[in-house]
Amino acid sequence: MIKRFAIFLLLAFPFFPGNLLAQDPEFSQFYANPLYLNPALAGVTLCPKVNASYRNQWPGIEKAFITYSLSYDQYVKFLHGGLGVSVMADRAGSGSLNTTAISLMYAYKFNINTHLQASGALKVGYYQRRLAWDNLKFEDMIDPVGGFILPTSEKQPDNLSVGVPDFSAGVFMAYDDLLYGGIAVDHLTMPKVGFYVDNETQLYMKYTVHVGSVINLQKNGSASEDREFSLSPNILYQQQFKFHQLNIGLYLTIDPFIGGVWFRHNFENADAVIPMVGLHYKGLQVGYSYDYTVSRLKAASGGAHEVSASYQFPCMQKRRVIRAIKCPRF
């Protein structure tokens, strides 16, 4: 009964008239999905790279949220920056509410001095929400004997599909291979995405601040691309209207293996502990993480499973003014 009621709230509540909020999907393997985290990370590795992610959030509530992401980026020398393209698809309530976002981005890269590099980016995209109205179940449709067989009195929305242009921006800086950090702001124009004509539902701006470090643990103190041995502490803060959270994480890399753990806190309550493991071999990397819920949703949600995969294509290792920036892989 609890699960059924949760599904009802999940599916029906977002479509009632009124001033409601749209919130972005999130990924736990932030750096495995770099263009979603910050558009200024486009071309950060210089060589062409493909990233793919799959997330199943709250599997205990029968396909509550399924999210896919696919991106491609590379550094383009004559443009002095990175180009990227990304596609994100989110399916809520077994496909009753579908969100798709397609984006293009450009990140201009430059050296501030011999140690400090910077990148500034603009992202332009198309954001669409689609509602499968016939899939929804409401309380007045329940027949005591036959189940969901009665017609509903709920008003069908004026539009079952809403699409709007969407704009984002970001900056990123790195000090040698030691420190890095960035700021991104998504949905700069806060477009309206309500299904009802008189609905003021907005896609509020999302602010992301991320900072981290790579600590080389090799005895001789010299970095080796072939056999990396490092520790990487990270902090990430995100806010979208009144929703805000702090993520604190740590990665340990002993090539070809990578392990890590994150703690996510929503300020009002602790949310999840997120262990993750990964494997890196030449240009290919795969990772898995699990959100172990520690909030009151623990019993019903089932946490969240996330899988990522990426491939970095080989490219000419010519002398470049701009260097590749070292960031966590997951």
N, C-alpha and C positions, 0 to 999 in steps of 0.2 A: 504493500500500500504506500509506503514511504517513497519507493522508487516511482510509482505511478504519479503520485502527487508532485514529485520533483520534476518529472517529465512534463506534466501539465504546466507548471510554472515556467519551465524553461521555454516551452514552445508558444504558449499563449500570451504571457505577460508582455513580451516586446512589441506586440502589435496593437495593444489597446491605445486609443487616442490619448494625447497628452504630451507633455514635454518629457521625452525620454532620451536616454543617452546611448550612443553607439560606442563600443569599446573595441580596440584592436585585439586580434589574437596575439599570443605571445609564444616565444620559443625559449626553452631552457638552455640549449646549446647556442648561445648568442653568437659566438664567432664562427660557428659552422654555417651561419646564415648572415654573412657580413653586410650585404646590401640592405637587408631588412633592419639590421641594427643601426646602421649609419651609412648614408649614401657616399660619404667622404672616404669610405673604405674601398670604393671601386678602383681597381687597378693597383691595390696596395702591394700585391705580390709580383707585379710587373707582368709575369707570364699569364697567358689565357687560363681561366679557371672556371669550372662548372661546379655549382653547389646545389644539392637537393636535400630537402628535409621532409619528414613525416612526423606528425604529432597526433596522438590519440589521448585527449584529455578527458578525465572522468569516465573511464570505460565501465565503471560500475553503474552508470546511469544510461546504459544502452546507446552508445554512439552519440553522446552529448555534443562533443566537439571533435571533428576530424579536420586537421589542417595540413595542407601541402604547400611546399615552396620550391621554386626552381629559379636559379639565377646564373648569369654568365657575365664575366667582366675581364678586362685586360687593360694594360697600359698602352696608349697610343702615342708614340714619340712626337709626331708632328703636331699633335694637339696639346702636348705638354700635360697630359693628364689621363685619367682612367675613364673608360666608358663601361656602362653596365646596363643590363636589362634583367628584370625580375618579374615573376608571376607568383602570386599568392592566392590560394583558394581555400576557403573555410566553409565547412559543412556542419551546421548546427541542427541537432534534433533529427538525425537520420535524413538530412537533406531538406528539411522543411525551410530553413533559412540558409541561403547560400550567398557568400560574399566572395567576390573576385577582384583582385587588384593587379593591374599591369602597369609597369613603370619603366621609364628610361632615365638614366642619370649620367652626369658628367662631373668628374672631380678634378679640378685643376691642382697640380702638385708643384711645389717649389721649395727651395732650401732657404731657411732663414739665416743659418750660418753652417759651418762645417759639421756641426753635431745635431742641429735641430731642423727637422723637416715638417712641412705643413701641407694640408690639403683642404680645399673648400669645395663644396658640391651643391648642386641643385638637382632635384628629382622632380620629374613631371610624369603624371600617370593618369589612369582612368580607374575609378572606383565604382563598383556595381554591387547592389544588393538585390537578390531575387527571393520572392516568397512563394513557396508551394502551398497555397491556401488549402487545397483539397487534402493535404496530408495532416492538417492540424485537427486536434481533438479538444473539444470544450466540454465543460461540465454539463451543460444543458443537452448534450447529445447522448448522455448515458441513459439507457433503458435498464431498469432493475433486473430484467430477465435476459434481454438480448445483447446488452452491452452498448457499444457506440453505434447505434443505428438510427437515432433521431436527428432531424435537421437542427442546425444551430440558429440561434437568433442573433449571433454576432454579425456585425456589419463587415462585409468584405472591403478591404482597402481600396482606395481609388486607383492605386497603381500597385501592380504586383512585381514591378521591376523599376529600380531607380538607379541611374548612372550619372556620375558627376566627375568633372576634372579634379585632380588632386595634386597638390604641390608640397614638397618637403625640401629641407636644406640641412646641411651638416658641415662641421669642421672637424679636423683630426690633426693631431700633432704627435711627433715621436722624437725622442732624444736618443740618438744612436740605437743600439739594440737593447736598451735598458728600460726606458719609460715610454709610455704612450697613453693617450687619452683623447676623448672627443665629446662633442655635443651635437645632438640631432634634434630637429623640430619637425614633426610630421603634421600634415593637414593644416598648412598655414592659413588657408582661407576658410577653414571650418565649414565645409559644405553641408547643406541640408540633405539628409538621406531618409526622411520619413516616407512611409507608404501612403499616408493620408494627406490630402491637399492642405488641410489646416493644421498639420502636425509640424512642430518646430524642431523635430529631432535633428541634432547636429552631430557631425563627426568632429569632436573637439580636438584641439591640438594636443599632441603627445610629445613630452619632453624626455629626452634620454641623455644621461651623462654617464660616461664610462671611463674608468682609469685603471691602469694595470702596470705591472712590471715583469720583466723576465730576468731571473737571477741564475746566472751560469754556475753550475755545481761541479764542473769538471776540475780536476785537481790542478791542471796546469793553467787554469784560468782562461784558456782560449776556447772560443766557440768552434764547434764542428758541425757542418750541415749534415754530415753522414751519420754521426752518432751524437745527437743532442742529449744532454743531461741537464735539466733545468727545473726550476720551481717558479711558478707564476701566480702571485696573488692578484686578485681583481675585485673591483667594486663597481656596481652598476645601479643607477637610480633611474626610475621611470615614473612619470606622472601624466595622467590624462584626466582632466577636470578634477574630480574629487578622489579618483582612484590613484593611489601612489604606493610604490613598493621599493624596498632596498634589497639588493642582492649582493652577497659577499661570497667569493669563491676562491678556490686554490687549485691549480693544475700542477701535476708532476709528470714530466716527460722523460722517459728513458727509452730512446728510440729502439725499436719501432712502436713502443707502447706508450699510451697516455692515460692517466687517471686523474680524476678530479672530484670535487664535491662543492656544492653551492648551498647556501642557506638563504631562503627568500622570506622576507618579513614585510607584511602589509601595514606596519605601524600600529594598526588597531589590534592585530593578532599575528602570531607566527603562522606562516603558511605551509612551507615545505622544506624538506631536506632533499637535495638532489645529487645523488652519486652518478658518476658517468665514467665510461671506459671507452677507449678508442685505439685504433691501430693505424699506423702510418707506414706505407711502403712505397718508396719512390714518389710518384705523383698522386697516388691513390690514398685516400683516408676514409675510414668508416668509424662511426661512433654511436653509442647507445647511452641513454640516460633515463632515469626513472624519478619522477616527482613523488616522494613519499610524503603524503599529506599529514601534517601535524595539527591542523586546525580541527574544528568541530565537524567538518565535512569528511573527516577521515573514514568513518564507518561506511558511508554510502558512495563516495566518489571513485575509489579505486585508483587514486593518484593520476599519473599521466606517463605514457610511454612515448619516447621520442627517438627517432633513428635519423642519422644524417650520413651523407656520402658526398665526396667531392673528388674531383680529379683536376690536377694542375698540369697542363700541357707543357712539354719542354719548349724552350724558346732560346734564341741566340743570346749567349752571355757576353755581349759587347760591353765596353766601358760606358756607363751611364752617368749622367749628372744626378739623376734621381735614383736612390737605392731602394731595394725592396725593404719593406718595414716588417719587423718580426712581431707577430701577434699570436695569441693562443689559437689553436686549430679548432677548438670546440667551445 
